[in-house]
Structures are given as C-alpha cells and as structure tokens.
Amino acid sequence: MKGHRLDQETAERLLSGPVAGPGPLVALLAAVRAAPHPAELRGEPGAMSAFRAARADALRSTSPGTADDTRPGEIPGQGRIRPRT
C-alpha cells in the first residue's frame, strides 16, 4: 500500500481548521486537536530526562572528526584548513 503524504500546509489546515469528511476522520482529528489529559503528561519529565541523557551519551561517544568536535577552520575528519602558498 502506498500512503499519501501531506504537505505542511495541508496538515496545519486539517489540525486547525474546520473538518468535513467521513466520521472516523473527523473523530481522529478532534482527538489529535484535544489538549492532553493531565494523566497523559505524568511521565513526560522522566521521558524527557531519559531522552536528553541518551542524546548526551550519543554525542559524547561520536568518533573524532565529527561535526560535534570540529572547530572553526577545520574540516570534519581532516583537521585545520591550511591556505595554499
């Protein structure tokens, strides 16, 4: 099955404007638009902390020469750029 992609403008219109269409689509979009119930957000701080910790670990474990440890005037993996003489 080949899915259809929505462009950003269409997605924003569906999420913010009035919706007409089949009942299941209208119900789905109404649920997506609804504010989260407080119980749904209970684990958010822990999840965000875990995400940040995992991302920090991944950034620390990158190999030398990646964009994360490249300084101005360096090419990743190649060191300083030296002008031709």
C-alpha positions in Angstrom: 0.0 0.0 0.0 1.4 3.3 -0.9 0.5 6.1 1.5 -0.3 9.6 0.6 1.9 12.3 2.1 0.5 15.6 3.4 2.4 18.8 2.9 2.8 21.0 5.9 0.1 23.5 4.8 -2.5 20.7 4.4 -1.6 19.2 7.8 -1.9 22.5 9.5 -5.2 23.2 7.9 -6.5 19.8 9.0 -5.3 20.3 12.5 -6.5 23.9 13.0 -9.5 24.5 10.7 -13.0 23.1 10.5 -13.1 19.5 9.3 -15.7 17.9 7.0 -15.4 14.4 5.9 -16.0 10.8 7.0 -17.0 10.4 10.6 -13.8 8.4 11.6 -11.6 11.1 10.1 -13.4 13.9 11.9 -13.2 11.9 15.2 -9.5 11.3 14.7 -8.7 14.9 14.0 -10.8 16.0 17.0 -8.8 13.7 19.2 -5.5 14.9 17.9 -6.5 18.6 18.5 -7.6 18.0 22.0 -5.5 19.1 24.9 -3.7 16.3 26.7 -5.3 14.9 29.9 -3.1 15.6 32.9 -2.6 11.8 33.4 -1.1 11.6 29.9 1.6 14.1 30.9 2.7 12.4 34.2 5.7 10.7 32.7 6.8 13.5 30.5 9.5 14.9 32.7 11.1 11.5 33.2 10.9 10.7 29.5 12.5 14.0 28.6 15.3 13.4 31.1 16.0 10.0 29.7 15.9 11.3 26.1 18.4 14.1 27.0 20.7 11.7 28.8 20.7 9.2 25.9 21.4 12.0 23.4 24.2 13.4 25.5 25.7 9.9 25.7 25.4 9.5 22.0 27.1 12.9 21.4 30.0 12.0 23.7 30.6 8.7 22.0 30.8 10.1 18.5 34.0 9.4 16.7 36.8 12.0 16.3 36.4 14.3 13.4 32.6 14.6 13.5 30.8 17.9 13.4 30.4 17.9 17.2 34.1 18.3 17.9 35.1 20.2 14.8 36.4 23.7 15.5 36.1 26.7 13.2 38.6 26.5 10.4 38.6 22.7 10.4 37.1 20.1 8.1 35.5 17.1 9.9 38.0 14.3 9.9 40.8 16.4 8.3 41.8 19.0 10.8 42.8 22.6 10.2 42.3 24.2 6.8 45.7 25.4 5.6 45.8 28.1 2.9 47.7 27.2 -0.2 51.0 29.0 -0.6 
